[in-house]
Amino acid sequence: MTPLLTVVVCTWNRAAILDGALDALVHQQDAPPHEILVVDNGSRDHTGAVVQRWASRHPQIVYVLEPRPGLACARNAAVRRARAPVVAFTDDDVRVAPDWMARISDAFEQIG
């Protein structure tokens, strides 16, 4: 199924806090069909292993490696890879609300 929402988390050397962000994203209430792109911006810690562990249990999580440094490069890599018509960005240190994806989807349905 094609996702309606692509959620992007750009990260760099934040393996220690990434679990919290991903946990909040996979436990969304009434979420539309979605994918979660975690863009590793060339981390030197075990970020890749953390994402792969989550992806092995949650197929909507996709690991994207962007070796060129900088948030703009990471975000552009995500936009190129996104399959959904709506792309939402969050940060690796954010714990989104349980209805975050549903509210984004509702907002686009109202305008659209």
Phi and psi in radians as a Rosetta constraint file:
Dihedral C 1 N 2 CA 2 C 2 CIRCULARHARMONIC -1.303 0.35
Dihedral N 2 CA 2 C 2 N 3 CIRCULARHARMONIC 2.282 0.35
Dihedral C 2 N 3 CA 3 C 3 CIRCULARHARMONIC -1.226 0.35
Dihedral N 3 CA 3 C 3 N 4 CIRCULARHARMONIC 2.642 0.35
Dihedral C 3 N 4 CA 4 C 4 CIRCULARHARMONIC -1.612 0.35
Dihedral N 4 CA 4 C 4 N 5 CIRCULARHARMONIC -0.328 0.35
Dihedral C 4 N 5 CA 5 C 5 CIRCULARHARMONIC -2.426 0.35
Dihedral N 5 CA 5 C 5 N 6 CIRCULARHARMONIC 2.308 0.35
Dihedral C 5 N 6 CA 6 C 6 CIRCULARHARMONIC -1.901 0.35
Dihedral N 6 CA 6 C 6 N 7 CIRCULARHARMONIC 2.159 0.35
Dihedral C 6 N 7 CA 7 C 7 CIRCULARHARMONIC -1.803 0.35
Dihedral N 7 CA 7 C 7 N 8 CIRCULARHARMONIC 2.307 0.35
Dihedral C 7 N 8 CA 8 C 8 CIRCULARHARMONIC -2.052 0.35
Dihedral N 8 CA 8 C 8 N 9 CIRCULARHARMONIC 2.283 0.35
Dihedral C 8 N 9 CA 9 C 9 CIRCULARHARMONIC -2.144 0.35
Dihedral N 9 CA 9 C 9 N 10 CIRCULARHARMONIC 1.916 0.35
Dihedral C 9 N 10 CA 10 C 10 CIRCULARHARMONIC -1.578 0.35
Dihedral N 10 CA 10 C 10 N 11 CIRCULARHARMONIC 2.409 0.35
Dihedral C 10 N 11 CA 11 C 11 CIRCULARHARMONIC -2.555 0.35
Dihedral N 11 CA 11 C 11 N 12 CIRCULARHARMONIC 2.694 0.35
Dihedral C 11 N 12 CA 12 C 12 CIRCULARHARMONIC -2.646 0.35
Dihedral N 12 CA 12 C 12 N 13 CIRCULARHARMONIC 1.971 0.35
Dihedral C 12 N 13 CA 13 C 13 CIRCULARHARMONIC 0.965 0.35
Dihedral N 13 CA 13 C 13 N 14 CIRCULARHARMONIC 0.699 0.35
Dihedral C 13 N 14 CA 14 C 14 CIRCULARHARMONIC -2.120 0.35
Dihedral N 14 CA 14 C 14 N 15 CIRCULARHARMONIC 0.561 0.35
Dihedral C 14 N 15 CA 15 C 15 CIRCULARHARMONIC -0.950 0.35
Dihedral N 15 CA 15 C 15 N 16 CIRCULARHARMONIC -0.606 0.35
Dihedral C 15 N 16 CA 16 C 16 CIRCULARHARMONIC -1.146 0.35
Dihedral N 16 CA 16 C 16 N 17 CIRCULARHARMONIC -0.421 0.35
Dihedral C 16 N 17 CA 17 C 17 CIRCULARHARMONIC -2.021 0.35
Dihedral N 17 CA 17 C 17 N 18 CIRCULARHARMONIC -0.059 0.35
Dihedral C 17 N 18 CA 18 C 18 CIRCULARHARMONIC -1.165 0.35
Dihedral N 18 CA 18 C 18 N 19 CIRCULARHARMONIC -0.557 0.35
Dihedral C 18 N 19 CA 19 C 19 CIRCULARHARMONIC -0.952 0.35
Dihedral N 19 CA 19 C 19 N 20 CIRCULARHARMONIC -0.749 0.35
Dihedral C 19 N 20 CA 20 C 20 CIRCULARHARMONIC -1.103 0.35
Dihedral N 20 CA 20 C 20 N 21 CIRCULARHARMONIC -0.742 0.35
Dihedral C 20 N 21 CA 21 C 21 CIRCULARHARMONIC -1.139 0.35
Dihedral N 21 CA 21 C 21 N 22 CIRCULARHARMONIC -0.776 0.35
Dihedral C 21 N 22 CA 22 C 22 CIRCULARHARMONIC -1.207 0.35
Dihedral N 22 CA 22 C 22 N 23 CIRCULARHARMONIC -0.646 0.35
Dihedral C 22 N 23 CA 23 C 23 CIRCULARHARMONIC -1.049 0.35
Dihedral N 23 CA 23 C 23 N 24 CIRCULARHARMONIC -0.782 0.35
Dihedral C 23 N 24 CA 24 C 24 CIRCULARHARMONIC -1.106 0.35
Dihedral N 24 CA 24 C 24 N 25 CIRCULARHARMONIC -0.613 0.35
Dihedral C 24 N 25 CA 25 C 25 CIRCULARHARMONIC -1.306 0.35
Dihedral N 25 CA 25 C 25 N 26 CIRCULARHARMONIC -0.634 0.35
Dihedral C 25 N 26 CA 26 C 26 CIRCULARHARMONIC -1.413 0.35
Dihedral N 26 CA 26 C 26 N 27 CIRCULARHARMONIC -0.205 0.35
Dihedral C 26 N 27 CA 27 C 27 CIRCULARHARMONIC -1.874 0.35
Dihedral N 27 CA 27 C 27 N 28 CIRCULARHARMONIC 0.657 0.35
Dihedral C 27 N 28 CA 28 C 28 CIRCULARHARMONIC -1.323 0.35
Dihedral N 28 CA 28 C 28 N 29 CIRCULARHARMONIC 2.499 0.35
Dihedral C 28 N 29 CA 29 C 29 CIRCULARHARMONIC -1.603 0.35
Dihedral N 29 CA 29 C 29 N 30 CIRCULARHARMONIC 2.303 0.35
Dihedral C 29 N 30 CA 30 C 30 CIRCULARHARMONIC 0.939 0.35
Dihedral N 30 CA 30 C 30 N 31 CIRCULARHARMONIC 0.662 0.35
Dihedral C 30 N 31 CA 31 C 31 CIRCULARHARMONIC -1.270 0.35
Dihedral N 31 CA 31 C 31 N 32 CIRCULARHARMONIC 2.503 0.35
Dihedral C 31 N 32 CA 32 C 32 CIRCULARHARMONIC -1.243 0.35
Dihedral N 32 CA 32 C 32 N 33 CIRCULARHARMONIC 2.947 0.35
Dihedral C 32 N 33 CA 33 C 33 CIRCULARHARMONIC -0.970 0.35
Dihedral N 33 CA 33 C 33 N 34 CIRCULARHARMONIC 2.263 0.35
Dihedral C 33 N 34 CA 34 C 34 CIRCULARHARMONIC -2.620 0.35
Dihedral N 34 CA 34 C 34 N 35 CIRCULARHARMONIC 2.913 0.35
Dihedral C 34 N 35 CA 35 C 35 CIRCULARHARMONIC -2.263 0.35
Dihedral N 35 CA 35 C 35 N 36 CIRCULARHARMONIC 2.664 0.35
Dihedral C 35 N 36 CA 36 C 36 CIRCULARHARMONIC -2.104 0.35
Dihedral N 36 CA 36 C 36 N 37 CIRCULARHARMONIC 1.967 0.35
Dihedral C 36 N 37 CA 37 C 37 CIRCULARHARMONIC -1.704 0.35
Dihedral N 37 CA 37 C 37 N 38 CIRCULARHARMONIC 2.098 0.35
Dihedral C 37 N 38 CA 38 C 38 CIRCULARHARMONIC -1.818 0.35
Dihedral N 38 CA 38 C 38 N 39 CIRCULARHARMONIC 1.961 0.35
Dihedral C 38 N 39 CA 39 C 39 CIRCULARHARMONIC -1.726 0.35
Dihedral N 39 CA 39 C 39 N 40 CIRCULARHARMONIC 1.941 0.35
Dihedral C 39 N 40 CA 40 C 40 CIRCULARHARMONIC -1.506 0.35
Dihedral N 40 CA 40 C 40 N 41 CIRCULARHARMONIC 2.007 0.35
Dihedral C 40 N 41 CA 41 C 41 CIRCULARHARMONIC -1.587 0.35
Dihedral N 41 CA 41 C 41 N 42 CIRCULARHARMONIC 0.839 0.35
Dihedral C 41 N 42 CA 42 C 42 CIRCULARHARMONIC 1.448 0.35
Dihedral N 42 CA 42 C 42 N 43 CIRCULARHARMONIC 0.621 0.35
Dihedral C 42 N 43 CA 43 C 43 CIRCULARHARMONIC -1.050 0.35
Dihedral N 43 CA 43 C 43 N 44 CIRCULARHARMONIC 2.635 0.35
Dihedral C 43 N 44 CA 44 C 44 CIRCULARHARMONIC -1.924 0.35
Dihedral N 44 CA 44 C 44 N 45 CIRCULARHARMONIC -0.001 0.35
Dihedral C 44 N 45 CA 45 C 45 CIRCULARHARMONIC -1.679 0.35
Dihedral N 45 CA 45 C 45 N 46 CIRCULARHARMONIC -2.744 0.35
Dihedral C 45 N 46 CA 46 C 46 CIRCULARHARMONIC -1.703 0.35
Dihedral N 46 CA 46 C 46 N 47 CIRCULARHARMONIC 0.593 0.35
Dihedral C 46 N 47 CA 47 C 47 CIRCULARHARMONIC -0.964 0.35
Dihedral N 47 CA 47 C 47 N 48 CIRCULARHARMONIC -0.814 0.35
Dihedral C 47 N 48 CA 48 C 48 CIRCULARHARMONIC -1.007 0.35
Dihedral N 48 CA 48 C 48 N 49 CIRCULARHARMONIC -0.738 0.35
Dihedral C 48 N 49 CA 49 C 49 CIRCULARHARMONIC -1.144 0.35
Dihedral N 49 CA 49 C 49 N 50 CIRCULARHARMONIC -0.675 0.35
Dihedral C 49 N 50 CA 50 C 50 CIRCULARHARMONIC -1.089 0.35
Dihedral N 50 CA 50 C 50 N 51 CIRCULARHARMONIC -0.834 0.35
Dihedral C 50 N 51 CA 51 C 51 CIRCULARHARMONIC -1.125 0.35
Dihedral N 51 CA 51 C 51 N 52 CIRCULARHARMONIC -0.761 0.35
Dihedral C 51 N 52 CA 52 C 52 CIRCULARHARMONIC -1.088 0.35
Dihedral N 52 CA 52 C 52 N 53 CIRCULARHARMONIC -0.633 0.35
Dihedral C 52 N 53 CA 53 C 53 CIRCULARHARMONIC -1.085 0.35
Dihedral N 53 CA 53 C 53 N 54 CIRCULARHARMONIC -0.802 0.35
Dihedral C 53 N 54 CA 54 C 54 CIRCULARHARMONIC -1.144 0.35
Dihedral N 54 CA 54 C 54 N 55 CIRCULARHARMONIC -0.754 0.35
Dihedral C 54 N 55 CA 55 C 55 CIRCULARHARMONIC -1.125 0.35
Dihedral N 55 CA 55 C 55 N 56 CIRCULARHARMONIC -0.527 0.35
Dihedral C 55 N 56 CA 56 C 56 CIRCULARHARMONIC -1.179 0.35
Dihedral N 56 CA 56 C 56 N 57 CIRCULARHARMONIC -0.422 0.35
Dihedral C 56 N 57 CA 57 C 57 CIRCULARHARMONIC -1.801 0.35
Dihedral N 57 CA 57 C 57 N 58 CIRCULARHARMONIC -0.312 0.35
Dihedral C 57 N 58 CA 58 C 58 CIRCULARHARMONIC -2.354 0.35
Dihedral N 58 CA 58 C 58 N 59 CIRCULARHARMONIC 1.684 0.35
Dihedral C 58 N 59 CA 59 C 59 CIRCULARHARMONIC -1.128 0.35
Dihedral N 59 CA 59 C 59 N 60 CIRCULARHARMONIC -0.224 0.35
Dihedral C 59 N 60 CA 60 C 60 CIRCULARHARMONIC -1.335 0.35
Dihedral N 60 CA 60 C 60 N 61 CIRCULARHARMONIC -0.171 0.35
Dihedral C 60 N 61 CA 61 C 61 CIRCULARHARMONIC -1.586 0.35
Dihedral N 61 CA 61 C 61 N 62 CIRCULARHARMONIC 2.253 0.35
Dihedral C 61 N 62 CA 62 C 62 CIRCULARHARMONIC -2.195 0.35
Dihedral N 62 CA 62 C 62 N 63 CIRCULARHARMONIC 2.259 0.35
Dihedral C 62 N 63 CA 63 C 63 CIRCULARHARMONIC -1.531 0.35
Dihedral N 63 CA 63 C 63 N 64 CIRCULARHARMONIC 2.258 0.35
Dihedral C 63 N 64 CA 64 C 64 CIRCULARHARMONIC -2.204 0.35
Dihedral N 64 CA 64 C 64 N 65 CIRCULARHARMONIC 2.148 0.35
Dihedral C 64 N 65 CA 65 C 65 CIRCULARHARMONIC -1.704 0.35
Dihedral N 65 CA 65 C 65 N 66 CIRCULARHARMONIC 2.167 0.35
Dihedral C 65 N 66 CA 66 C 66 CIRCULARHARMONIC -2.143 0.35
Dihedral N 66 CA 66 C 66 N 67 CIRCULARHARMONIC 1.751 0.35
Dihedral C 66 N 67 CA 67 C 67 CIRCULARHARMONIC -1.304 0.35
Dihedral N 67 CA 67 C 67 N 68 CIRCULARHARMONIC -0.354 0.35
Dihedral C 67 N 68 CA 68 C 68 CIRCULARHARMONIC -1.234 0.35
Dihedral N 68 CA 68 C 68 N 69 CIRCULARHARMONIC 2.235 0.35
Dihedral C 68 N 69 CA 69 C 69 CIRCULARHARMONIC -1.236 0.35
Dihedral N 69 CA 69 C 69 N 70 CIRCULARHARMONIC 2.608 0.35
Dihedral C 69 N 70 CA 70 C 70 CIRCULARHARMONIC 2.016 0.35
Dihedral N 70 CA 70 C 70 N 71 CIRCULARHARMONIC 2.472 0.35
Dihedral C 70 N 71 CA 71 C 71 CIRCULARHARMONIC -1.055 0.35
Dihedral N 71 CA 71 C 71 N 72 CIRCULARHARMONIC -0.671 0.35
Dihedral C 71 N 72 CA 72 C 72 CIRCULARHARMONIC -1.066 0.35
Dihedral N 72 CA 72 C 72 N 73 CIRCULARHARMONIC -0.738 0.35
Dihedral C 72 N 73 CA 73 C 73 CIRCULARHARMONIC -1.104 0.35
Dihedral N 73 CA 73 C 73 N 74 CIRCULARHARMONIC -0.748 0.35
Dihedral C 73 N 74 CA 74 C 74 CIRCULARHARMONIC -1.112 0.35
Dihedral N 74 CA 74 C 74 N 75 CIRCULARHARMONIC -0.793 0.35
Dihedral C 74 N 75 CA 75 C 75 CIRCULARHARMONIC -1.149 0.35
Dihedral N 75 CA 75 C 75 N 76 CIRCULARHARMONIC -0.710 0.35
Dihedral C 75 N 76 CA 76 C 76 CIRCULARHARMONIC -1.119 0.35
Dihedral N 76 CA 76 C 76 N 77 CIRCULARHARMONIC -0.657 0.35
Dihedral C 76 N 77 CA 77 C 77 CIRCULARHARMONIC -1.085 0.35
Dihedral N 77 CA 77 C 77 N 78 CIRCULARHARMONIC -0.695 0.35
Dihedral C 77 N 78 CA 78 C 78 CIRCULARHARMONIC -1.140 0.35
Dihedral N 78 CA 78 C 78 N 79 CIRCULARHARMONIC -0.781 0.35
Dihedral C 78 N 79 CA 79 C 79 CIRCULARHARMONIC -1.106 0.35
Dihedral N 79 CA 79 C 79 N 80 CIRCULARHARMONIC -0.682 0.35
Dihedral C 79 N 80 CA 80 C 80 CIRCULARHARMONIC -1.115 0.35
Dihedral N 80 CA 80 C 80 N 81 CIRCULARHARMONIC -0.583 0.35
Dihedral C 80 N 81 CA 81 C 81 CIRCULARHARMONIC -1.552 0.35
Dihedral N 81 CA 81 C 81 N 82 CIRCULARHARMONIC -0.352 0.35
Dihedral C 81 N 82 CA 82 C 82 CIRCULARHARMONIC -1.048 0.35
Dihedral N 82 CA 82 C 82 N 83 CIRCULARHARMONIC 2.436 0.35
Dihedral C 82 N 83 CA 83 C 83 CIRCULARHARMONIC -1.838 0.35
Dihedral N 83 CA 83 C 83 N 84 CIRCULARHARMONIC -0.220 0.35
Dihedral C 83 N 84 CA 84 C 84 CIRCULARHARMONIC -1.660 0.35
Dihedral N 84 CA 84 C 84 N 85 CIRCULARHARMONIC 2.749 0.35
Dihedral C 84 N 85 CA 85 C 85 CIRCULARHARMONIC -1.314 0.35
Dihedral N 85 CA 85 C 85 N 86 CIRCULARHARMONIC -0.304 0.35
Dihedral C 85 N 86 CA 86 C 86 CIRCULARHARMONIC -2.073 0.35
Dihedral N 86 CA 86 C 86 N 87 CIRCULARHARMONIC 2.280 0.35
Dihedral C 86 N 87 CA 87 C 87 CIRCULARHARMONIC -2.099 0.35
Dihedral N 87 CA 87 C 87 N 88 CIRCULARHARMONIC 2.211 0.35
Dihedral C 87 N 88 CA 88 C 88 CIRCULARHARMONIC -2.089 0.35
Dihedral N 88 CA 88 C 88 N 89 CIRCULARHARMONIC 2.375 0.35
Dihedral C 88 N 89 CA 89 C 89 CIRCULARHARMONIC -1.873 0.35
Dihedral N 89 CA 89 C 89 N 90 CIRCULARHARMONIC 2.442 0.35
Dihedral C 89 N 90 CA 90 C 90 CIRCULARHARMONIC -2.407 0.35
Dihedral N 90 CA 90 C 90 N 91 CIRCULARHARMONIC 3.031 0.35
Dihedral C 90 N 91 CA 91 C 91 CIRCULARHARMONIC -1.930 0.35
Dihedral N 91 CA 91 C 91 N 92 CIRCULARHARMONIC 2.797 0.35
Dihedral C 91 N 92 CA 92 C 92 CIRCULARHARMONIC -1.199 0.35
Dihedral N 92 CA 92 C 92 N 93 CIRCULARHARMONIC -0.263 0.35
Dihedral C 92 N 93 CA 93 C 93 CIRCULARHARMONIC -1.810 0.35
Dihedral N 93 CA 93 C 93 N 94 CIRCULARHARMONIC 0.216 0.35
Dihedral C 93 N 94 CA 94 C 94 CIRCULARHARMONIC -1.827 0.35
Dihedral N 94 CA 94 C 94 N 95 CIRCULARHARMONIC 2.455 0.35
Dihedral C 94 N 95 CA 95 C 95 CIRCULARHARMONIC -1.968 0.35
Dihedral N 95 CA 95 C 95 N 96 CIRCULARHARMONIC 1.733 0.35
Dihedral C 95 N 96 CA 96 C 96 CIRCULARHARMONIC -1.157 0.35
Dihedral N 96 CA 96 C 96 N 97 CIRCULARHARMONIC 2.715 0.35
Dihedral C 96 N 97 CA 97 C 97 CIRCULARHARMONIC -1.135 0.35
Dihedral N 97 CA 97 C 97 N 98 CIRCULARHARMONIC 2.681 0.35
Dihedral C 97 N 98 CA 98 C 98 CIRCULARHARMONIC -1.049 0.35
Dihedral N 98 CA 98 C 98 N 99 CIRCULARHARMONIC -0.357 0.35
Dihedral C 98 N 99 CA 99 C 99 CIRCULARHARMONIC -1.924 0.35
Dihedral N 99 CA 99 C 99 N 100 CIRCULARHARMONIC 0.295 0.35
Dihedral C 99 N 100 CA 100 C 100 CIRCULARHARMONIC -0.985 0.35
Dihedral N 100 CA 100 C 100 N 101 CIRCULARHARMONIC -0.890 0.35
Dihedral C 100 N 101 CA 101 C 101 CIRCULARHARMONIC -1.150 0.35
Dihedral N 101 CA 101 C 101 N 102 CIRCULARHARMONIC -0.711 0.35
Dihedral C 101 N 102 CA 102 C 102 CIRCULARHARMONIC -1.076 0.35
Dihedral N 102 CA 102 C 102 N 103 CIRCULARHARMONIC -0.695 0.35
Dihedral C 102 N 103 CA 103 C 103 CIRCULARHARMONIC -1.187 0.35
Dihedral N 103 CA 103 C 103 N 104 CIRCULARHARMONIC -0.658 0.35
Dihedral C 103 N 104 CA 104 C 104 CIRCULARHARMONIC -1.101 0.35
Dihedral N 104 CA 104 C 104 N 105 CIRCULARHARMONIC -0.827 0.35
Dihedral C 104 N 105 CA 105 C 105 CIRCULARHARMONIC -1.057 0.35
Dihedral N 105 CA 105 C 105 N 106 CIRCULARHARMONIC -0.781 0.35
Dihedral C 105 N 106 CA 106 C 106 CIRCULARHARMONIC -1.049 0.35
Dihedral N 106 CA 106 C 106 N 107 CIRCULARHARMONIC -0.732 0.35
Dihedral C 106 N 107 CA 107 C 107 CIRCULARHARMONIC -1.083 0.35
Dihedral N 107 CA 107 C 107 N 108 CIRCULARHARMONIC -0.744 0.35
Dihedral C 107 N 108 CA 108 C 108 CIRCULARHARMONIC -1.236 0.35
Dihedral N 108 CA 108 C 108 N 109 CIRCULARHARMONIC -0.563 0.35
Dihedral C 108 N 109 CA 109 C 109 CIRCULARHARMONIC -1.149 0.35
Dihedral N 109 CA 109 C 109 N 110 CIRCULARHARMONIC -0.639 0.35
Dihedral C 109 N 110 CA 110 C 110 CIRCULARHARMONIC -1.192 0.35
Dihedral N 110 CA 110 C 110 N 111 CIRCULARHARMONIC -0.592 0.35
Dihedral C 110 N 111 CA 111 C 111 CIRCULARHARMONIC -1.602 0.35
Dihedral N 111 CA 111 C 111 N 112 CIRCULARHARMONIC -0.155 0.35
